[in-house]
Amino acid sequence: MDNFKVDISFDDSKLKELQRKSKELNGERKIPLTELLPDSFIRQYTNSQTLQAMIDASGMKNLEEISNEEFSQFVSTHTRFGNWEEMLKMATTEYVKRKLGL
């Protein structure tokens, strides 16, 4: 098999910017649910168009109910995820990518 020459050059300023952004994200933080689950995420991974529409469809009366088993079952039925925890993991991954500009 032939080898190919590939130029893998890095722009140091972009790497430094990525390092700066990653340091800002490091650690535990509180993120508003609307920022963690923007409408674009909801449209891509669920049967709803907005986070509010998804919450309304679930029958939840307040956000404290969002981590209960009933909501997790709703997520399993109306999203691409098996449960609420899986949805949160993907949302967190996508949030980090957005913040890092990836």
C-alpha positions as a Markdown table, in Angstrom:
| # | Residue | x | y | z |
|---|---|---|---|---|
| 1 | Met | 0.0 | 0.0 | 0.0 |
| 2 | Asp | 1.3 | 3.4 | -0.9 |
| 3 | Asn | 2.0 | 6.1 | 1.7 |
| 4 | Phe | 0.7 | 9.6 | 1.3 |
| 5 | Lys | 2.3 | 12.8 | 2.4 |
| 6 | Val | 0.0 | 14.8 | 4.6 |
| 7 | Asp | 0.7 | 18.2 | 6.1 |
| 8 | Ile | -0.5 | 18.3 | 9.7 |
| 9 | Ser | 0.3 | 21.9 | 10.7 |
| 10 | Phe | -1.2 | 23.6 | 13.7 |
| 11 | Asp | -2.0 | 27.2 | 14.1 |
| 12 | Asp | -0.6 | 27.9 | 17.6 |
| 13 | Ser | -3.1 | 30.7 | 18.2 |
| 14 | Lys | -6.0 | 28.3 | 17.6 |
| 15 | Leu | -4.4 | 25.8 | 20.0 |
| 16 | Lys | -3.9 | 28.4 | 22.6 |
| 17 | Glu | -7.5 | 29.6 | 22.2 |
| 18 | Leu | -8.7 | 26.0 | 22.6 |
| 19 | Gln | -6.5 | 25.6 | 25.8 |
| 20 | Arg | -8.0 | 28.8 | 27.2 |
| 21 | Lys | -11.6 | 27.7 | 26.5 |
| 22 | Ser | -10.9 | 24.2 | 28.0 |
| 23 | Lys | -9.5 | 25.8 | 31.2 |
| 24 | Glu | -12.7 | 27.9 | 31.5 |
| 25 | Leu | -14.8 | 24.8 | 31.2 |
| 26 | Asn | -12.8 | 22.7 | 33.7 |
| 27 | Gly | -14.6 | 21.8 | 36.9 |
| 28 | Glu | -18.1 | 21.5 | 38.2 |
| 29 | Arg | -20.7 | 24.1 | 37.3 |
| 30 | Lys | -24.4 | 24.9 | 37.1 |
| 31 | Ile | -25.7 | 25.2 | 33.6 |
| 32 | Pro | -29.2 | 26.5 | 32.8 |
| 33 | Leu | -31.2 | 23.7 | 31.3 |
| 34 | Thr | -32.0 | 25.8 | 28.3 |
| 35 | Glu | -28.3 | 26.2 | 27.6 |
| 36 | Leu | -27.6 | 22.5 | 28.1 |
| 37 | Leu | -30.5 | 21.5 | 25.9 |
| 38 | Pro | -31.0 | 24.1 | 23.3 |
| 39 | Asp | -33.8 | 23.8 | 20.8 |
| 40 | Ser | -31.4 | 22.6 | 18.1 |
| 41 | Phe | -30.5 | 19.6 | 20.4 |
| 42 | Ile | -34.1 | 18.9 | 21.2 |
| 43 | Arg | -35.1 | 18.9 | 17.5 |
| 44 | Gln | -32.2 | 16.6 | 16.6 |
| 45 | Tyr | -32.6 | 14.0 | 19.3 |
| 46 | Thr | -36.3 | 14.1 | 20.3 |
| 47 | Asn | -39.8 | 14.2 | 18.9 |
| 48 | Ser | -40.2 | 17.8 | 20.2 |
| 49 | Gln | -39.3 | 21.1 | 18.6 |
| 50 | Thr | -38.4 | 22.9 | 21.9 |
| 51 | Leu | -37.4 | 22.0 | 25.4 |
| 52 | Gln | -40.6 | 23.6 | 26.7 |
| 53 | Ala | -42.7 | 21.5 | 24.3 |
| 54 | Met | -40.9 | 18.4 | 25.5 |
| 55 | Ile | -41.5 | 19.3 | 29.2 |
| 56 | Asp | -45.1 | 20.1 | 28.5 |
| 57 | Ala | -45.6 | 16.8 | 26.6 |
| 58 | Ser | -44.1 | 14.8 | 29.5 |
| 59 | Gly | -46.7 | 16.1 | 31.9 |
| 60 | Met | -44.2 | 17.4 | 34.4 |
| 61 | Lys | -45.5 | 20.1 | 36.6 |
| 62 | Asn | -42.1 | 21.4 | 37.7 |
| 63 | Leu | -38.4 | 21.0 | 36.9 |
| 64 | Glu | -37.7 | 19.0 | 40.1 |
| 65 | Glu | -39.6 | 16.1 | 38.5 |
| 66 | Ile | -37.2 | 16.0 | 35.6 |
| 67 | Ser | -34.9 | 13.4 | 37.2 |
| 68 | Asn | -37.7 | 11.0 | 38.3 |
| 69 | Glu | -38.3 | 7.6 | 36.8 |
| 70 | Glu | -41.4 | 8.7 | 35.1 |
| 71 | Phe | -39.6 | 11.4 | 33.1 |
| 72 | Ser | -36.8 | 8.9 | 32.3 |
| 73 | Gln | -39.5 | 6.6 | 30.8 |
| 74 | Phe | -40.8 | 9.6 | 28.8 |
| 75 | Val | -37.2 | 10.2 | 27.5 |
| 76 | Ser | -36.9 | 6.5 | 26.5 |
| 77 | Thr | -40.1 | 6.6 | 24.5 |
| 78 | His | -39.9 | 10.1 | 22.9 |
| 79 | Thr | -36.1 | 10.5 | 22.2 |
| 80 | Arg | -33.2 | 8.7 | 20.8 |
| 81 | Phe | -32.0 | 7.9 | 24.3 |
| 82 | Gly | -32.6 | 5.0 | 26.6 |
| 83 | Asn | -33.1 | 7.2 | 29.7 |
| 84 | Trp | -32.6 | 10.8 | 31.0 |
| 85 | Glu | -29.0 | 10.1 | 32.1 |
| 86 | Glu | -28.0 | 9.1 | 28.6 |
| 87 | Met | -29.6 | 12.3 | 27.2 |
| 88 | Leu | -27.8 | 14.4 | 29.8 |
| 89 | Lys | -24.4 | 12.8 | 28.9 |
| 90 | Met | -24.9 | 13.6 | 25.2 |
| 91 | Ala | -26.2 | 17.1 | 26.0 |
| 92 | Thr | -23.1 | 17.7 | 28.1 |
| 93 | Thr | -20.8 | 16.4 | 25.3 |
| 94 | Glu | -22.5 | 18.7 | 22.8 |
| 95 | Tyr | -22.4 | 21.6 | 25.2 |
| 96 | Val | -18.6 | 21.2 | 25.6 |
| 97 | Lys | -18.1 | 21.0 | 21.9 |
| 98 | Arg | -20.1 | 24.3 | 21.4 |
| 99 | Lys | -18.1 | 26.0 | 24.1 |
| 100 | Leu | -14.8 | 24.9 | 22.6 |
| 101 | Gly | -15.9 | 25.9 | 19.1 |
| 102 | Leu | -15.6 | 22.4 | 17.7 |
